[in-house]
Amino acid sequence: MNKKLIKPGNYFMNGNFACAEAALIAGMNFYAGYPITPSSEIMERLSYRLPQVGGHFIEMEDEIASMAAIVGASNAGAKAMTATSGPGFSLMQENIGLAVITETPVVIVDEMRGGPSTGLPTRVGQGDVMQAMWGTHGDHEAIAYAPSSVQEMFDLTIKAFNTAEKYRNPVIVLTDQVIGHMSERLLVKNYEEYEVIEREIRKFPDPIGKVHDFSIDYVPMVIAGKGFHYNIDSLTHDEMGYPSNDPKIEEMMVRHLVEKIRKNEDNIVEYKEYLTDDAEVLIIAYGITARSSIEAIRKLREKGIRAGMLRPITLWPIPKRKIERLSEKIHIIFVPEINFGQYSHAIREHTKVPVKEIHFPPGAVPDPKIIIRNIEGDAT
């Protein structure tokens, strides 16, 4: 391990700095980005820290270029990351699609703020949930982690890099302004306790000439300068990477891109439960809203309402099998979000019980009292 990485121990740190330090532990050695509130502290921290650990930092002219730069850097052998917020995330979508079709592992941190458009740059929102899944066009599957604490911001950043390498796919850390800016206790463990998946690179000569293999989930990357003659293309392409107009090739390629995630959902999906064993009412919440929901559940139980919570850690893929199992013993689901209904639509696909939305406009941490009032009205 690089001696200039953050030392193991206890810290009091904000989420953005924790994300930056975790990325370095994960082996990130290239960052390209454009400053945007509320994620700018990630970029600022890495502009200082990356040169210290022998990495490369570049400020790009915009988010479109930032995303293009990390896709290029990853294909040149780097572990690469960028960070942004809603408007910048919108600009990145086309090149996120490029990362998907070229099977390029990169990490994108999207720190959600109020919207639409430039909205509330300095205040919290959760309006990018559907964009994380469906923002880029064409058939694909997204992987998006939703931290609810500074500790998770740290731990899930490392996990995002590992998942990106494992499935050769872009991975999103979908956090929010409060988690990014809040400061709380952070435990950095001894380095050997962290799983860090190293980039597996094919070396010349190698009998496998394929850039992709549509019959298996993963094939080691071909990297520029290693002796191979190869092609990386954004068009529909065959396993050698060359463009094809053959519908059969399109079907094979797209099926592979989708199924390498779908077939491994049980290995990717993560969640936490809170008092679900005897729950009759289920809250599904993520990010800062989950913390408000825990306080609401405590008060509801004092009033005799057996409420529990499922907190998706991976928003995408959605923990559908867990939702289906919990739906067998509860009679209603509430989904509080700092938006006017996004994740709730996906939840409805995986349950037959009623799903009630609790909307919070962007700008403030959800008030547990509002969650309580909504649940009392339907659960009693």
C-alpha positions as CSV (number, residue, x, y, z in Angstrom):
1,M,0.0,0.0,0.0
2,N,1.1,3.6,-0.7
3,K,2.5,5.1,2.4
4,K,0.7,8.4,1.6
5,L,-2.7,6.9,1.8
6,I,-4.9,8.0,4.8
7,K,-3.6,6.1,7.9
8,P,-5.9,3.6,9.7
9,G,-7.7,5.1,12.7
10,N,-10.7,7.1,13.7
11,Y,-11.5,10.4,12.0
12,F,-14.2,13.1,12.1
13,M,-14.7,13.8,8.4
14,N,-17.3,14.9,5.9
15,G,-18.6,12.5,3.3
16,N,-16.9,14.1,0.3
17,F,-13.4,13.9,1.8
18,A,-14.2,10.3,2.9
19,C,-15.2,9.4,-0.7
20,A,-11.9,10.9,-2.0
21,E,-9.7,9.0,0.5
22,A,-11.6,5.8,-0.1
23,A,-11.0,6.1,-3.9
24,L,-7.3,6.3,-3.3
25,I,-7.4,3.1,-1.1
26,A,-9.3,1.4,-3.9
27,G,-6.4,2.2,-6.3
28,M,-7.9,5.1,-8.2
29,N,-5.1,6.9,-10.0
30,F,-6.9,9.1,-12.5
31,Y,-9.6,11.7,-11.8
32,A,-11.1,14.0,-14.4
33,G,-13.9,16.4,-13.4
34,Y,-15.6,19.7,-13.5
35,P,-16.5,21.6,-10.3
36,I,-20.2,21.5,-9.3
37,T,-21.9,22.0,-6.0
38,P,-22.3,20.0,-3.8
39,S,-19.6,17.5,-5.0
40,S,-16.8,20.0,-5.5
41,E,-14.9,19.0,-2.3
42,I,-14.2,15.6,-3.8
43,M,-12.5,17.2,-6.7
44,E,-10.7,19.7,-4.6
45,R,-9.4,17.0,-2.2
46,L,-8.2,14.9,-5.1
47,S,-6.5,17.8,-6.8
48,Y,-4.2,17.9,-3.8
49,R,-4.1,14.2,-2.9
50,L,-3.7,12.4,-6.2
51,P,-0.2,13.9,-7.0
52,Q,0.9,12.9,-3.5
53,V,0.2,9.2,-4.3
54,G,1.5,9.3,-7.8
55,G,-1.9,9.6,-9.6
56,H,-3.1,12.1,-12.2
57,F,-5.7,14.8,-11.8
58,I,-7.2,16.9,-14.6
59,E,-9.9,19.6,-14.5
60,M,-11.9,19.3,-17.7
61,E,-13.9,22.0,-19.5
62,D,-17.2,20.3,-18.7
63,E,-18.9,17.1,-17.5
64,I,-19.2,15.7,-21.0
65,A,-15.4,15.8,-21.4
66,S,-14.9,14.6,-17.8
67,M,-16.8,11.4,-18.6
68,A,-15.0,10.9,-21.9
69,A,-11.6,11.3,-20.1
70,I,-12.2,8.7,-17.5
71,V,-13.5,6.2,-20.1
72,G,-10.3,6.8,-22.1
73,A,-8.1,6.6,-19.0
74,S,-9.6,3.3,-17.9
75,N,-9.0,1.8,-21.4
76,A,-5.4,2.9,-21.0
77,G,-5.1,0.9,-17.7
78,A,-6.1,3.4,-15.1
79,K,-8.6,3.1,-12.3
80,A,-10.7,6.2,-13.0
81,M,-13.4,8.3,-11.3
82,T,-15.4,11.5,-11.7
83,A,-17.9,13.2,-9.4
84,T,-20.8,15.5,-10.2
85,S,-24.3,16.5,-9.3
86,G,-27.7,16.5,-11.2
87,P,-27.0,18.9,-14.1
88,G,-23.5,17.5,-14.7
89,F,-24.9,13.9,-14.4
90,S,-27.3,14.7,-17.2
91,L,-24.5,15.8,-19.4
92,M,-22.5,12.6,-18.7
93,Q,-25.3,10.3,-19.8
94,E,-24.2,9.7,-23.4
95,N,-20.6,8.8,-22.4
96,I,-22.0,6.6,-19.6
97,G,-23.6,4.7,-22.4
98,L,-20.1,4.6,-24.1
99,A,-18.7,3.0,-20.9
100,V,-21.6,0.4,-20.9
101,I,-21.2,-0.7,-24.5
102,T,-17.3,-0.8,-24.4
103,E,-17.5,-2.6,-21.0
104,T,-15.2,0.0,-19.4
105,P,-15.0,0.0,-15.6
106,V,-15.3,3.5,-14.1
107,V,-16.9,5.1,-11.0
108,I,-19.2,8.1,-11.1
109,V,-20.2,9.9,-7.9
110,D,-23.5,11.7,-8.3
111,E,-24.3,13.9,-5.3
112,M,-28.0,14.7,-5.6
113,R,-29.3,18.3,-5.1
114,G,-32.5,20.1,-5.7
115,G,-33.8,20.3,-9.3
116,P,-34.8,20.4,-12.0
117,S,-32.3,22.4,-14.0
118,T,-29.8,24.2,-11.8
119,G,-32.4,24.0,-9.0
120,L,-31.0,24.3,-5.5
121,P,-27.2,23.9,-5.8
122,T,-26.5,23.9,-2.1
123,R,-29.5,22.0,-0.8
124,V,-30.5,18.3,-0.7
125,G,-32.6,16.4,-3.2
126,Q,-33.1,12.9,-4.4
127,G,-34.3,13.5,-7.9
128,D,-31.6,11.6,-9.9
129,V,-32.8,8.1,-8.9
130,M,-34.5,7.2,-12.2
131,Q,-31.8,9.0,-14.2
132,A,-29.2,6.7,-12.6
133,M,-31.1,3.7,-14.1
134,W,-32.5,5.1,-17.3
135,G,-30.5,8.2,-18.1
136,T,-28.4,6.7,-20.9
137,H,-30.3,5.4,-23.9
138,G,-30.5,1.8,-25.1
139,D,-30.8,-1.5,-23.2
140,H,-28.4,-1.7,-20.2
141,E,-28.4,-2.4,-16.5
142,A,-27.1,0.1,-13.9
143,I,-25.3,-0.5,-10.6
144,A,-25.9,2.3,-8.1
145,Y,-25.0,2.4,-4.4
146,A,-26.8,4.7,-2.0
147,P,-24.8,5.5,1.2
148,S,-26.6,6.7,4.3
149,S,-23.6,7.8,6.3
150,V,-20.1,9.1,6.0
151,Q,-18.8,5.6,6.9
152,E,-20.9,4.1,4.0
153,M,-19.7,6.9,1.7
154,F,-16.2,5.6,2.4
155,D,-16.9,1.9,2.3
156,L,-19.2,2.0,-0.8
157,T,-16.7,4.0,-2.8
158,I,-14.2,1.2,-2.4
159,K,-16.9,-1.4,-3.2
160,A,-17.9,0.6,-6.3
161,F,-14.4,0.3,-7.7
162,N,-14.4,-3.5,-7.0
163,T,-17.8,-3.9,-8.6
164,A,-16.8,-1.9,-11.7
165,E,-13.8,-4.2,-12.2
166,K,-15.7,-7.4,-11.5
167,Y,-18.4,-6.7,-14.1
168,R,-16.5,-4.3,-16.4
169,N,-19.3,-1.8,-16.0
170,P,-19.7,1.8,-14.9
171,V,-20.8,2.0,-11.2
172,I,-22.6,5.0,-9.6
173,V,-22.2,6.1,-6.0
174,L,-25.6,7.9,-5.8
175,T,-25.4,10.0,-2.7
176,D,-27.1,13.2,-1.6
177,Q,-25.9,16.7,-0.5
178,V,-26.4,16.0,3.2
179,I,-24.4,12.8,3.2
180,G,-21.6,14.6,1.2
181,H,-21.4,17.6,3.5
182,M,-22.2,16.2,6.9
183,S,-19.2,15.3,9.2
184,E,-19.3,12.3,11.5
185,R,-17.1,9.5,12.8
186,L,-15.2,7.5,10.2
187,L,-13.2,4.4,10.9
188,V,-10.4,3.6,8.5
189,K,-9.4,0.0,9.0
190,N,-6.0,-1.6,8.4
191,Y,-5.4,-1.7,4.7
192,E,-5.3,-5.5,4.6
193,E,-8.9,-5.7,5.8
194,Y,-10.1,-4.0,2.6
195,E,-10.8,-6.1,-0.5
196,V,-9.3,-4.3,-3.4
197,I,-9.7,-5.9,-6.8
198,E,-6.8,-5.2,-9.0
199,R,-7.2,-4.6,-12.7
200,E,-6.8,-7.8,-14.7
201,I,-5.0,-7.0,-17.9
202,R,-4.3,-9.3,-20.8
203,K,-0.7,-9.5,-21.8
204,F,0.9,-10.2,-25.2
205,P,1.1,-12.8,-26.5
206,D,-2.3,-14.1,-25.4
207,P,-4.2,-16.7,-27.4
208,I,-7.5,-14.9,-26.6
209,G,-7.8,-12.3,-29.3
210,K,-11.3,-11.1,-28.3
211,V,-11.9,-7.7,-26.8
212,H,-15.2,-9.0,-25.5
213,D,-16.7,-12.5,-25.0
214,F,-20.5,-12.5,-25.2
215,S,-20.7,-16.1,-23.8
216,I,-19.2,-15.3,-20.3
217,D,-19.7,-12.5,-17.8
218,Y,-16.1,-11.3,-17.8
219,V,-13.0,-11.3,-19.9
220,P,-9.8,-9.5,-18.9
221,M,-9.4,-6.1,-20.5
222,V,-7.1,-5.4,-23.5
223,I,-5.1,-2.3,-22.6
224,A,-3.4,0.1,-25.0
225,G,0.4,-0.4,-25.4
226,K,0.4,-4.1,-24.4
227,G,1.1,-5.5,-27.9
228,F,-2.4,-6.2,-29.1
229,H,-4.1,-5.1,-32.3
230,Y,-7.6,-4.4,-31.3
231,N,-10.6,-2.1,-31.7
232,I,-12.9,-0.4,-29.1
233,D,-16.1,0.9,-30.7
234,S,-19.3,2.6,-29.6
235,L,-21.2,1.0,-32.5
236,T,-22.8,-2.4,-32.2
237,H,-19.7,-4.6,-32.5
238,D,-18.6,-8.2,-32.5
239,E,-16.4,-9.9,-29.9
240,M,-13.3,-8.5,-31.7
241,G,-14.6,-5.0,-31.2
242,Y,-15.4,-4.3,-34.8
243,P,-18.7,-2.7,-35.9
244,S,-21.4,-4.9,-37.3
245,N,-24.8,-4.4,-38.8
246,D,-25.8,-8.0,-38.2
247,P,-29.0,-8.1,-35.9
248,K,-27.7,-11.4,-34.5
249,I,-24.5,-9.7,-33.3
250,E,-26.6,-6.9,-31.8
251,E,-28.8,-9.4,-30.0
252,M,-25.7,-11.3,-28.6
253,M,-24.0,-8.1,-27.5
254,V,-26.9,-6.4,-25.8
255,R,-28.1,-9.6,-24.1
256,H,-24.6,-10.0,-22.7
257,L,-24.5,-6.4,-21.4
258,V,-27.8,-6.8,-19.7
259,E,-27.5,-10.4,-18.4
260,K,-24.0,-10.1,-16.9
261,I,-25.7,-7.9,-14.3
262,R,-29.1,-9.6,-14.1
263,K,-27.6,-13.1,-13.7
264,N,-25.4,-11.8,-10.8
265,E,-28.0,-9.7,-9.0
266,D,-27.9,-11.9,-5.9
267,N,-24.1,-11.2,-5.7
268,I,-24.5,-7.4,-6.3
269,V,-27.7,-6.5,-4.4
270,E,-27.2,-5.2,-0.8
271,Y,-29.7,-3.9,1.8
272,K,-30.2,-3.5,5.5
273,E,-33.3,-4.2,7.5
274,Y,-34.6,-2.5,10.6
275,L,-37.3,-4.1,12.8
276,T,-38.8,-6.1,9.9
277,D,-39.3,-9.4,11.8
278,D,-42.7,-8.4,13.2
279,A,-43.5,-5.4,10.9
280,E,-46.9,-4.9,9.5
281,V,-46.0,-1.6,7.9
282,L,-42.8,-1.3,5.8
283,I,-40.9,1.8,4.9
284,I,-38.4,1.6,2.0
285,A,-36.0,4.5,2.2
286,Y,-32.4,5.4,1.2
287,G,-29.8,8.0,1.7
288,I,-30.5,10.7,4.3
289,T,-34.3,9.9,4.2
290,A,-33.5,6.5,5.7
291,R,-32.1,8.2,8.8
292,S,-35.3,10.3,9.2
293,S,-37.3,7.1,8.8
294,I,-35.6,5.3,11.7
295,E,-36.7,8.1,14.0
296,A,-40.2,7.9,12.6
297,I,-40.3,4.1,13.2
298,R,-39.2,4.6,16.8
299,K,-42.1,7.0,17.5
300,L,-44.6,4.8,15.6
301,R,-43.7,1.8,17.7
302,E,-44.3,3.8,20.8
303,K,-47.8,4.4,19.5
304,G,-48.3,0.7,18.8
305,I,-47.8,0.7,15.0
306,R,-45.4,-2.1,14.1
307,A,-43.3,-0.4,11.4
308,G,-40.0,-1.6,10.0
309,M,-37.7,-0.5,7.3
310,L,-35.9,-1.9,4.3
311,R,-33.0,0.3,3.2
312,P,-31.6,-0.6,-0.2
313,I,-27.9,-0.1,-0.3
314,T,-28.0,-0.9,-4.0
315,L,-30.8,1.2,-5.4
316,W,-30.0,-0.5,-8.7
317,P,-30.3,-3.4,-9.1
318,I,-33.4,-3.1,-6.9
319,P,-33.6,-5.7,-4.1
320,K,-36.7,-7.1,-5.7
321,R,-36.6,-10.6,-4.2
322,K,-36.3,-9.2,-0.7
323,I,-39.2,-6.8,-1.4
324,E,-41.3,-9.7,-2.6
325,R,-40.6,-11.8,0.5
326,L,-41.4,-8.9,2.9
327,S,-44.6,-8.2,1.0
328,E,-45.9,-11.6,2.1
329,K,-46.2,-10.4,5.7
330,I,-46.9,-6.7,5.6
331,H,-50.0,-4.9,4.3
332,I,-48.7,-1.6,3.1
333,I,-45.4,0.0,1.9
334,F,-44.5,3.7,2.4
335,V,-41.7,5.2,0.3
336,P,-40.5,8.6,1.6
337,E,-38.2,10.4,-1.0
338,I,-37.0,13.9,-1.5
339,N,-38.8,14.0,-4.9
340,F,-42.3,13.6,-6.1
341,G,-42.2,9.9,-6.7
342,Q,-39.3,8.0,-8.3
343,Y,-38.2,4.8,-6.6
344,S,-41.7,4.0,-5.6
345,H,-42.6,3.2,-9.3
346,A,-39.9,0.5,-9.4
347,I,-41.0,-0.9,-6.0
348,R,-44.6,-1.3,-7.3
349,E,-43.4,-3.8,-9.9
350,H,-42.3,-6.2,-7.2
351,T,-45.2,-6.2,-4.7
352,K,-49.0,-6.7,-4.7
353,V,-49.5,-4.7,-1.5
354,P,-50.3,-0.9,-1.8
355,V,-47.3,1.4,-2.2
356,K,-47.9,4.9,-0.8
357,E,-45.6,7.7,-1.7
358,I,-44.4,10.3,0.9
359,H,-43.2,13.3,-1.1
360,F,-40.7,15.8,0.2
361,P,-39.8,18.9,-1.9
362,P,-36.0,19.4,-2.4
363,G,-34.2,21.6,0.0
364,A,-34.4,20.1,3.5
365,V,-33.8,16.9,5.4
366,P,-37.2,15.0,5.6
367,D,-39.1,15.7,8.9
368,P,-39.9,12.4,10.7
369,K,-43.2,14.0,11.9
370,I,-44.4,14.1,8.3
371,I,-43.6,10.4,7.8
372,I,-45.4,9.6,11.0
373,R,-48.5,11.6,10.0
374,N,-48.7,9.9,6.6
375,I,-48.3,6.4,8.1
376,E,-50.8,7.0,10.9
377,G,-53.4,8.0,8.4
378,D,-53.2,4.7,6.5
379,A,-52.0,2.2,9.0
380,T,-54.6,2.7,11.8
